Amino acid sequence: MFVPSGESVSDLAGFTLLMPAVSVGNVGQLAIDLIISTLNMSKIGYFYTDCLVPMVGNNPYATSEENSTELSINAEVYSLPSKKLVALQLRSIFIKYKSKPFCEKLLSWVKSSNCAQVVVLSSSHSYHRNDLQLRSTPFRYLLTPSMQKSVQNKIKSLNWEEMEKSPCVPEIRDSEFCIRIPGGGITKTLYDEGCSKEIPVAVLLKFVSEGDNIPDALGLVEYLNEWLQIIKPHLQCDDPTASALPWKMPSSWRLLFGSGHPPALF
C-alpha cells in the first residue's frame, strides 16, 4: 500500500500520524494542508490504492516556479523527523464500498510501521447538534481505549469535551445510544477499527457547515496544537482578529474558490 519516494523506507517508529477524514467542509484536509505547509514537511511517499478516486495535480505546496510543476496524487505521505510527525493527506473521495478496506489497510500499515499513535482531524454537520452541544464549544474528541491509557490525563487537563453518544436511530425514541458522526466520512470507521485492533487513535473534530471553511481549519489545528504543541505560539499582536499562531497557508489556496470575476462583466 505504501510506496516510498526514495530507495529506502523511512523509519516511522514512535511517530505520530496525522491524517484527515474526507468530511463536511473538507475541514480535516484543509487542516493537514496547514500543518504540512507550516512545518515544510518533506514528501516521503504515497499510498497506491484502488479505494480512492484517482486524481493528479500540481504541487499544492509550491514555493517557487521550480517546484510548482511537481505532481501530486490522491494519497501522499509527508514527514518531519525532528518532531516525529508523519502526515497523510487525502485529496479525493472514496469509491463506494471501499472506505472500510482502506481503513483496515491503513491501520495495518500503522501497526507494521510502529507508529506511536494516530490523530484523525475531522468534522461533523453542525445542524445535527443537540441542545447541549449547541450551548457548548464546537470541538469534540474521541479516544480509543489504548489511546486513553497514555493521554487521558493530558486531555483532561485541557478541559476538552468528549463526543457525546446519541440515539443510534434518531427517529426511534427508545433507540440504543452510540457514537454518531454525521458528515464525518471514515471517522467512525477508523475509530471502530482502532478500538478493535487496539491501536491508539484520537479523533479531533469540529461541528461545521459547508462554505468558506478556512476559519474552521484554523480553529481545528489550534485545537490540535493545544495538545501536541506542534508549533509554539508567537508573541501576541495588537490585532485581536489575527491568529495567535503563525500557520502558513499553502500557495494552492489562492484558487480555493476559483479565479476572480472577469473585468469584462462590468
N, C-alpha and C positions, 0 to 999 in steps of 0.2 A: 504493500500500500504506500509506504513512504519511500520516496526516491531522493537520495541526496544529490545536491548540486555538484559537489566535487567528487573526487575519487574516494575519499574517506568519509565515514559516517560520524557525525558529531556525537560526542558523549553527553547525553542529557540526564545522567544520573543525578538526582537531587534537584532538578529544575522544576519550576512552577510553570505549567502550561496554561496560557491564557487563550481563550477562544470565544467566538461569538455563537449565538444561536441566530439563525435567519428568522427574525421575529418582527413583530409590528414596528413600523417606522425604521427598520434596519438599524436600531439603536446600538445593538451589540457590535455589528460590523463597523459602524462609524467610530465606536469607542476603541476597537482594536486598531483601526486606522490611526487614531490619535496617538496611541501607545507606540506603534511601530515608527511613526513619523517623528515623534518627540525624542525617542531614545535612539533613533537612527539604527534600528536593528538590521542585521545582515540576513539576507535570504540564504537558508541552508538546504532547501529542498522543497519538494511538493508532494502532494498526495495524488497517486494515479488511481482513480476510482471511477466506476461506472454509476455511482449513486447520485452524482450532481450533473446538472445540465452543463454541457461543455461551453466554455467561453474563452476568449483570448482578447487581450487589450494591451495598451502601452503601460509603461511603468507608472503606477499610481503615486509613487513617492519620488518622482524625478526632481532633481535639484539643479540640473543643467541640461543643455541640449545633448551632451554626450551620453547621458544615461536615460534620456527620455524615450529612446527607441527600444529599450529592453522590454521584452514581452512578459506579461503576467497571465496566469491562468486561474481556474476556479478555486483551487485549494493550495495555498502556499504556506510554508513554514519559515519563520524568522527567529533569530536567536540573539541574545545578549549575554554572553558567558559571565561578564563581570558582575551581573546581578542575578545570575542563574535563572533567567527568564527565557521561555520559548513561547512564541505566539503563532497560532494557526489562524489564518484569515480565509474565510469562505466568501466567495464572490458570486455565487449563483444558487438557485433554488434546487431542492431535492426532486429527483424523479420519483413518481408515485410508487409507493411501497418500498422505497429504497432507504428511507431515513433510519429505520431500526438497524438494518445490516451495517450502515455506515457507523452508527454509534458503537455497535459491537466491535467492529474492526478498529475503530479509533481507540477505544479503551484497551483493546488487546495490545495495540502499539504503545500506548501509555505505560502499560504494565511491563512490556518487554524492554522499553527504554529506561525503566526505573525512574520515571518522573515522580517527584515527591507528591504533587497534588495537581488537580485540575480546577481552574476557575472559569466558569461559564458566565459570560456577560449577555444579558437577555432583556426582554421587555414583555409587557402584557397589556392587553386592552384596558384603558382607563375606565371605560364605561361598564366594565364588569365588576368594579369595586362595590363592596357592601358599605353600609353606613359607617362602620368603624374605620374602614380603610380610607373613606373619603375625608375623615376628620384627622388623619394622621399623615406621616411622611409618605411620599410616593415610592420610596425604596423598600425592598424586601430582600431577604436572603434565605437560602436553604443549605443545609449541610448533611452529607451522608454520614452514617454512624461512624465510619472510620475517620472522617474528617473532624467530627465533633471531639474526638479524643485529643487531638493536637491543637485545635484553635478555639475551642468553645470559650475558654476564659478570656482570650483576647477579644473575641466578638462581643461577649457580654460587657466588657469594659467600654466598648464603643456605643452601648445602648441602642444597638440596631434592633429592628423589628423582624421577627421571623415570619415567613409567608404562612398565612393562616389556612387552615383546612376549610373547605366549603362543601356543600352538598354535591355528591358525585353526579347526580341528575337533578339540576336546579328546579325542574318542573314538578318533581315529586317531593311532597312535604316531608315524608319520613325517610328520605334517601340517606344512605350512609355518607359520612364525611371523608373527604380525601383531598390531596393536593391537586389543584387545578390551576393551569397557567394558560388561559385563553390567549391565542395570538402568539404563544411562546415558541412555536416551531418544535425543534427537537429538545427543548429544555427539559421537559418532563421525562422523556425517554432517556436522556443522558443521566438524569438524577436517579431514575429507577435502576438503570444498568449499573451505575456506580454503587448503589446500595447492594444489589445482588452479587456483584463481583468484588465487593469490599475494597473499592478504590476511593481514595479521598477526593471527593468532588464538592465544590462550593458553587452555588448559583447566586449571582447578584443580579437583581432586575429592577426595572422602574416601570410604573404604570404610565403609559403614554398614549397619545393619539397620533394618527398619521398627519404629516405636514412637514414643516421645517424642523427636523429632529436633531439638529446640531446642538442646541442647548441641552437636550436630553442626554446626548452622548457625552457632552462635557460634564454634566452632573453625575453620570454613571462612572466615569473614570476618576472623578474626585472622590466619589463614594468608595471605589476600589482603593484609591490611594490612602484613604484613612487607615486602611488595614495593612496593605503591603508596603506603603511608603516607597512607591516606585520612583517618584521624584520628590525633592524637598520643596516645601512652599518657599517662594521668594518674598522679599520684603513687601509689606502692604503698601499699595499706592493710593493716591488721592481719589482715584476714580472708583466709586463704590460698585459700579456695574462690571468692572473688569474682573476676570478670573484671578483668584489668588495664586493659581498655579500656571506656569508657563507652558501650556500644552501647544504643540505646533501642529497646525492644520496642514495636511498634505496638499501638494500642488493640484492634485486631481479634483479637489473640492471646488475649484474655481468654476467648474462646469457641472456642479451638482444639480442645478436646476436648469441646465441648458444655457444657450447663449442669450444675449440681450435682445430687446426688440429692434428690428431693422429700422434705421432712421427714416427710410422711405415711407414708412407707415404714417409719419407725422409731417 
